[in-house]
Amino acid sequence: MHINFSISLKLTLLVVTISAIVIFSLTYVNIQQQSEFFEDAYYEKAFSLTKALDASIQNPDYLNDKQNVQNYIENFTSLNPDILKLSVNIPKENILYIFASTDVDSIDKPSGAYNDLSYEEGAVIYIPDHGENAHRLTMLAPMNLSGNIFGTYEMILSMDAAYNALDTQMRNLILISAISLFAMIFSFLYVLRRAIVKPIIIFRDATKVIGEGNLNKKIDIKSHDELGDLANAFNNMTTDLKNSRTKIEKYNKTLEKLLSQKDEFIGQLGHDLKNPLTPLIGLLPIITEQEKDPKLKEHLQLLTSNAEYMKELIFKTLQLAKLRSSNIQFDIQQLNLKNEIDVVLNRQQPLLKENMIHVENMVNEEILVQADKLRLEELLNNLVSNAVKYTPNENGTIIIDAVKDKHLITVSVKDNGIGMTKEQINRVFDEFYRADKSMHERDSTGLGLSIAKRIVEKHGGKIWVDSTGKGKGTTFYFSLKSGYGKNN
């Protein structure tokens, strides 16, 4: 399934995607920076607290009284509510033990921190811990009294308050980002629609109007960019097309006038040739029959044949010129197609028997057509005669059939003759064109199919031909309006 998306929708998706990526990326970076800022503040706070402890204890002798140290760190912790745990660790036999702690149960037990005694190097270790519901910072720092390291401080600070504030700030930031996103989207879409989509819609509507033939339509886009240049080029094109159409119309009128003059000339010439030719055709057979000299009689027969050919050529030329005229009137009747074909075939029986051609009329008896009776017979006669000319005498077959499609009847005249090439198909309806001049140089005027084409077109139908190639036969098709009988 193919789904078409409008340019507006494509631009909307593009703007939404880019804006969302930009805004939420900036939001994420801001949150990360805030998180690092909070942790840095707690690092400094933890380090300051250990220095305050160092300053308060001062004298190493103070460590001789465990209870005093215990009381002190508990008081110290109560003054700093962020401290979750505070322990003072003292080494014994190279192992750190918890000397005093807010976690009373852990006193006198080995401390897991700095048991490798690396605290003597004065290093401070920070270990942040972010759980699902809690944020903590563990700091391990040397106990520095009077310039000497006597043990370590182990302090756990709660960062929950800061991160709760960060969560609130993050929600506010996301809300602001979402509002900013929508504001950017609507702003971008407004600009894009005004700058791109609207001109494209103007082009689309204008091309529809111009496509309907209105070349006076102009595209009114004033932007000083590529779209403005395109609009100017488009308007120049329509102006050129309008001028070209005016010239073509002028040429067509001239051509129609010349064709009309040609038809008038052909008609007059035909009549002028027909008048002296008629008595000649009537006298030549009589003279030929009376002539006793065989050689002279043969010449007279050839003269008679040529005169008959000239008569046929003049008749069809006059007929073709008459069919081109816009004043010609057809007597349209409702005709039984099968009966009309039978009439033509009966008239063609001598020609069919002479050439040993078998014809099958397969048209349904109930098919009716709207046509001029004489013109329809002439059309069928030309198509059958053409099929006979190009069908071999042995096993020659012509099949005539018809099918109904809605309000049209399509008739087919199919032969198993010499077939046609693509070039011949393209030219077969041209005036004076003969598909195979070598076969019928003298008995074909090359006008029969041209006349057939004009008869069909005057009926409002179409005529065409189909052949799969040389030696594979030919089928002519033509369409006529259906009659209004019982089954039509």
C-alpha positions in Angstrom: 0.0 0.0 0.0 1.5 3.3 -1.1 0.8 6.3 1.1 1.3 9.9 -0.2 2.4 12.5 2.2 1.9 16.2 1.5 4.9 18.6 1.6 3.3 20.3 4.7 3.3 17.0 6.6 6.8 16.2 5.5 8.1 19.6 6.7 6.1 19.3 9.9 7.7 15.9 10.7 11.2 17.3 9.8 10.7 20.4 12.0 9.3 18.4 14.9 12.2 15.8 14.7 15.0 18.4 14.5 13.4 20.7 17.2 12.9 17.8 19.6 16.4 16.5 19.1 17.9 20.0 19.7 15.8 21.0 22.7 15.9 17.7 24.5 19.7 17.3 23.9 20.2 20.8 25.4 17.9 19.8 28.3 19.8 16.5 28.9 23.2 18.4 28.8 21.8 21.0 31.3 20.6 18.3 33.7 24.0 16.5 33.5 25.8 19.7 34.2 23.5 20.5 37.2 24.1 17.0 38.5 27.9 17.4 38.3 27.6 20.8 39.9 25.7 19.4 42.9 28.2 16.6 43.4 31.1 19.0 43.2 29.5 21.1 46.0 29.1 18.0 48.2 32.8 17.1 47.5 33.8 20.5 48.8 31.4 20.3 51.8 32.7 16.9 52.8 36.3 18.1 52.6 35.5 21.2 54.6 33.9 19.1 57.3 37.0 16.9 57.7 39.1 20.0 58.0 36.7 21.3 60.7 37.1 18.0 62.6 40.9 18.2 62.3 40.8 21.8 63.7 38.4 20.8 66.5 40.4 17.8 67.7 43.8 19.5 67.3 45.6 17.5 70.0 46.4 13.8 69.4 46.0 13.3 73.1 42.3 13.9 72.6 42.2 10.4 71.0 43.0 8.9 74.4 39.5 9.3 75.6 37.2 7.3 73.3 34.0 8.5 74.9 34.9 12.2 74.4 35.6 11.5 70.7 32.3 9.5 70.5 30.4 12.4 72.0 32.1 14.9 69.8 31.3 13.2 66.5 27.7 12.7 67.5 27.4 16.4 68.4 29.2 17.3 65.2 26.8 15.1 63.2 23.7 16.6 64.9 24.9 20.0 63.7 25.2 18.7 60.1 22.0 16.8 59.2 23.3 15.8 55.8 25.9 13.5 57.5 24.4 10.0 57.6 27.4 8.3 59.1 30.7 9.6 60.5 33.5 7.3 61.7 37.0 7.8 63.1 39.3 5.0 62.3 42.6 4.3 64.2 45.3 1.8 63.1 46.3 -1.1 65.4 48.9 -3.6 64.2 48.7 -2.2 60.7 44.9 -2.7 60.6 42.3 0.1 60.7 39.8 -0.2 63.5 36.7 1.9 64.0 37.5 4.0 67.1 34.3 6.1 67.2 31.3 6.2 65.0 27.7 7.3 64.8 27.1 3.6 64.0 27.7 2.3 67.5 27.5 -1.3 66.5 30.6 -1.0 64.2 32.9 0.4 66.9 36.0 -1.7 67.6 35.5 -3.6 64.3 38.0 -3.4 61.4 37.2 -0.7 58.9 37.0 -1.7 55.3 38.5 1.7 54.2 42.2 2.3 53.7 43.2 -1.0 55.3 46.2 -1.0 53.0 47.3 2.1 55.0 47.5 4.1 51.8 45.9 7.0 53.7 49.4 7.9 54.9 49.9 9.4 51.5 47.2 11.9 52.2 44.9 10.8 49.4 41.1 11.7 49.6 38.6 9.3 48.0 35.1 10.3 47.0 32.6 7.6 46.1 29.2 8.8 44.9 26.3 6.3 45.1 23.0 6.9 43.2 20.3 4.4 44.1 16.6 4.4 43.0 15.4 6.4 46.0 18.7 7.8 47.5 21.8 9.7 46.5 24.9 9.4 48.8 28.5 10.5 48.8 31.1 8.5 50.7 34.4 10.3 51.5 37.5 8.7 52.9 40.1 11.2 54.1 43.3 11.1 56.3 43.0 12.4 59.9 45.7 15.1 60.0 46.6 16.3 63.6 49.5 18.6 64.2 51.0 17.7 60.8 50.9 14.0 61.4 48.4 11.4 60.1 46.8 9.4 62.9 44.0 7.6 61.1 41.1 8.3 58.8 37.7 9.9 58.7 34.9 7.9 56.9 31.9 10.2 56.2 28.7 9.4 54.3 26.7 12.5 53.2 23.1 12.5 51.9 22.6 14.3 48.6 18.8 13.7 48.6 17.9 17.3 49.2 19.9 18.6 46.3 18.7 15.9 44.0 15.1 16.5 45.0 15.6 20.1 44.1 17.2 18.9 40.9 14.2 16.7 40.1 11.9 19.7 40.5 14.2 21.8 38.4 14.3 19.0 35.8 10.5 18.7 35.6 10.3 22.5 35.2 13.0 22.4 32.6 11.3 19.7 30.6 8.0 21.6 30.8 9.7 24.7 29.5 11.5 22.7 26.8 8.1 21.2 25.7 6.6 24.7 25.5 9.6 25.9 23.7 9.4 23.0 21.3 5.8 23.7 20.4 6.6 27.4 20.0 9.5 26.6 17.7 7.5 24.1 15.7 4.6 26.6 15.1 7.1 29.4 14.3 9.0 27.2 11.9 5.8 25.9 10.3 4.4 29.3 9.8 7.6 30.5 8.2 8.0 27.3 6.0 4.3 27.4 5.0 4.6 31.0 4.0 7.9 30.7 2.3 7.7 27.3 0.6 4.3 25.5 0.9 2.1 28.4 -0.1 4.1 29.1 -3.3 4.0 25.4 -4.2 0.2 25.4 -3.7 0.0 28.5 -6.0 2.1 26.7 -8.6 -0.1 23.6 -8.3 -3.4 25.5 -8.8 -2.0 27.5 -11.6 -0.7 24.4 -13.5 -4.2 22.9 -13.3 -5.7 26.0 -14.7 -3.1 26.2 -17.4 -3.5 22.5 -18.1 -7.2 23.2 -18.9 -6.1 25.6 -21.6 -6.2 29.0 -19.8 -2.8 30.4 -20.8 -3.7 33.8 -19.4 -3.2 32.6 -15.9 -0.2 34.2 -14.1 1.6 33.1 -11.0 1.8 36.0 -8.5 4.8 35.3 -6.3 6.9 38.4 -5.3 9.7 36.7 -3.3 13.2 37.6 -4.3 14.6 34.0 -4.3 14.5 30.9 -6.5 10.7 30.6 -6.2 10.3 34.1 -7.5 12.6 33.3 -10.4 10.7 30.1 -11.1 7.4 32.1 -11.1 8.8 34.6 -13.6 10.1 31.7 -15.8 6.8 30.0 -15.6 4.9 33.2 -16.5 7.3 33.7 -19.5 6.7 30.1 -20.5 2.9 30.6 -20.5 3.3 33.8 -22.6 5.5 31.9 -25.1 2.9 29.0 -25.2 0.1 31.5 -25.8 2.0 33.1 -28.7 2.8 29.6 -30.0 -0.8 28.6 -29.8 -1.9 31.7 -31.6 0.6 30.9 -34.4 -0.5 27.3 -34.5 -4.2 28.3 -34.7 -3.3 30.6 -37.5 -1.4 27.9 -39.3 -4.2 25.4 -38.7 -6.7 27.8 -40.3 -4.4 28.2 -43.3 -3.9 24.5 -43.5 -7.7 23.9 -43.2 -8.2 26.4 -46.0 -5.5 24.7 -48.1 -7.1 21.2 -47.5 -10.5 22.6 -48.4 -9.0 24.1 -51.6 -7.3 20.8 -52.3 -10.5 18.8 -51.8 -12.3 21.3 -54.1 -9.5 20.9 -56.6 -9.6 17.1 -56.4 -13.4 17.1 -56.7 -13.4 19.4 -59.7 -10.5 17.4 -61.3 -12.3 14.2 -60.6 -15.4 15.4 -62.3 -13.4 16.7 -65.2 -11.6 13.4 -65.6 -14.7 11.3 -65.0 -16.7 12.8 -67.8 -14.4 11.9 -70.8 -13.4 8.6 -69.1 -17.0 7.3 -68.8 -17.7 6.9 -72.6 -14.2 5.6 -73.0 -14.8 2.8 -70.5 -18.1 2.0 -72.3 -16.6 1.9 -75.8 -13.3 0.0 -75.1 -15.0 -3.4 -74.3 -17.0 -3.2 -77.5 -14.0 -2.3 -79.6 -11.9 -5.1 -77.9 -14.6 -7.7 -78.6 -14.8 -6.7 -82.3 -11.0 -6.7 -82.8 -9.7 -9.8 -84.7 -5.9 -9.1 -84.4 -4.8 -10.9 -81.2 -1.9 -8.6 -80.5 -4.0 -5.5 -80.9 -6.8 -7.1 -78.9 -4.3 -7.7 -76.1 -3.3 -4.0 -76.1 -7.0 -3.0 -76.0 -7.6 -5.3 -73.0 -4.6 -3.6 -71.2 -6.0 -0.2 -72.1 -9.4 -1.3 -70.7 -7.8 -2.5 -67.5 -6.0 0.8 -67.0 -9.1 2.8 -67.7 -11.0 0.8 -65.1 -8.2 1.4 -62.6 -8.3 5.1 -63.4 -12.1 5.1 -62.9 -11.7 3.3 -59.5 -8.9 5.8 -58.5 -11.0 8.8 -59.4 -14.1 7.4 -57.6 -12.2 6.7 -54.4 -10.4 10.0 -54.5 -13.7 11.9 -54.8 -15.1 9.7 -52.1 -12.2 10.5 -49.8 -12.5 14.2 -50.4 -16.3 14.1 -49.8 -15.7 12.3 -46.4 -13.3 15.0 -45.3 -16.0 17.6 -45.8 -17.7 18.9 -42.7 -20.9 19.3 -44.6 -21.4 15.6 -45.3 -24.5 14.1 -43.6 -24.9 10.5 -42.4 -28.3 8.7 -42.2 -27.8 7.0 -38.8 -30.0 4.0 -38.3 -30.3 1.1 -35.9 -28.9 -1.9 -37.9 -28.4 -5.5 -37.2 -24.7 -6.0 -37.5 -24.7 -9.7 -38.5 -27.2 -9.1 -41.3 -25.2 -6.2 -42.7 -22.1 -8.3 -42.7 -23.9 -11.1 -44.5 -25.1 -8.7 -47.2 -21.4 -7.6 -47.8 -20.2 -11.2 -47.9 -22.9 -12.3 -50.4 -21.8 -9.4 -52.6 -18.2 -10.5 -52.2 -18.8 -14.2 -53.0 -17.3 -14.2 -56.5 -14.1 -12.6 -55.2 -14.0 -15.1 -52.2 -14.5 -18.1 -54.4 -12.0 -16.9 -57.0 -9.3 -16.6 -54.2 -10.6 -19.7 -52.3 -11.0 -17.7 -49.1 -13.3 -19.1 -46.3 -15.1 -16.4 -44.3 -16.8 -17.0 -40.9 -19.4 -14.5 -39.6 -19.3 -15.1 -35.9 -21.2 -12.0 -34.8 -24.1 -12.5 -32.4 -27.5 -12.1 -34.1 -28.7 -9.7 -31.4 -26.0 -7.1 -31.7 -27.3 -3.8 -33.0 -25.2 -0.8 -34.1 -26.0 2.9 -34.9 -24.6 3.5 -38.4 -25.3 4.8 -41.9 -26.3 1.6 -43.8 -24.5 2.5 -47.1 -21.3 3.7 -45.3 -21.2 0.7 -43.0 -21.4 -1.7 -46.0 -18.7 0.3 -47.7 -16.5 0.1 -44.6 -17.0 -3.7 -44.3 -16.5 -4.1 -48.0 -13.1 -2.3 -47.9 -11.9 -4.3 -44.8 -12.9 -7.7 -46.4 -11.4 -6.8 -49.8 -8.2 -5.8 -48.0 -8.1 -9.1 -46.1 -8.6 -11.0 -49.3 -5.8 -9.2 -51.1 -3.2 -10.1 -48.4 -4.4 -13.6 -47.6 -2.9 -16.7 -49.4 -5.2 -18.8 -51.6 -4.4 -22.0 -49.7 -6.3 -22.4 -46.4 -7.1 -18.6 -46.5 -9.5 -17.7 -43.6 -11.2 -14.5 -42.6 -13.1 -14.4 -39.2 -15.5 -11.5 -38.4 -16.6 -11.1 -34.8 -17.9 -8.4 -32.5 -18.0 -7.8 -28.7 -20.1 -5.3 -26.7 -18.4 -3.1 -24.1 -20.9 -0.8 -22.3 -22.2 1.5 -25.1 -19.7 0.5 -27.8 -19.5 -2.4 -30.2 -16.0 -3.4 -31.3 -15.9 -5.3 -34.6 -12.8 -7.4 -35.6 -11.9 -8.6 -39.1 -9.1 -11.2 -38.7 -7.2 -13.0 -41.5 -4.3 -15.5 -41.5 -2.5 -13.6 -44.3 1.0 -12.2 -44.7 0.9 -10.0 -41.5 2.4 -6.6 -41.0 5.5 -5.0 -39.6 5.5 -2.3 -37.0 6.3 0.3 -39.6 3.5 -0.9 -41.8 1.0 -0.7 -38.9 2.0 2.9 -38.3 1.3 3.9 -41.9 -1.5 1.5 -43.0 -4.2 4.2 -42.8 -2.2 6.8 -44.8 -3.6 7.8 -48.1 -2.1 6.0 -51.2 -0.1 3.7 -48.9 0.1 0.0 -49.9 1.6 -2.5 -47.5 3.1 -4.7 -50.2 3.4 -3.0 -53.6 4.9 -6.0 -55.2 1.8 -8.1 -54.8 -0.9 -5.5 -55.8 0.8 -2.8 -57.8 -2.2 -2.3 -60.2 -5.3 -3.5 -58.4 -4.9 -1.4 -55.3 -5.3 2.4 -55.1 -4.0 2.6 -51.5 -7.2 4.5 -50.5 -9.5 1.7 -49.2 -8.3 1.8 -45.6 -8.1 5.6 -45.6 -11.7 5.7 -46.6 -12.6 3.1 -43.9 -10.8 5.2 -41.3 -12.8 8.3 -42.2 -16.1 6.5 -42.2 -15.4 5.1 -38.7 -14.4 8.5 -37.4 -17.4 10.2 -38.9 -19.5 7.7 -36.9 -17.6 8.8 -33.7 -15.6 5.6 -33.4 -12.0 4.5 -33.7 -10.2 2.1 -36.0 -6.9 0.3 -35.4 -4.9 -2.7 -36.5 -2.9 -5.4 -34.8 -0.4 -8.0 -36.1 2.3 -10.0 -34.4 4.6 -9.8 -37.4 5.2 -11.1 -40.9 3.4 -14.3 -41.8 1.2 -14.2 -38.7 -2.0 -12.6 -40.0 -3.6 -9.3 -39.3 -6.6 -8.1 -37.4 -8.5 -4.8 -38.0 -10.7 -3.4 -35.3 -13.2 -0.6 -35.4 -15.8 0.6 -32.9 -19.3 1.9 -33.4 -22.0 3.1 -31.0 -24.3 0.3 -29.7 -27.9 0.2 -30.8 -30.8 0.0 -28.3 -32.2 -3.4 -28.9 -33.5 -5.9 -26.4 -30.0 -7.0 -25.2 -28.3 -3.7 -25.8 
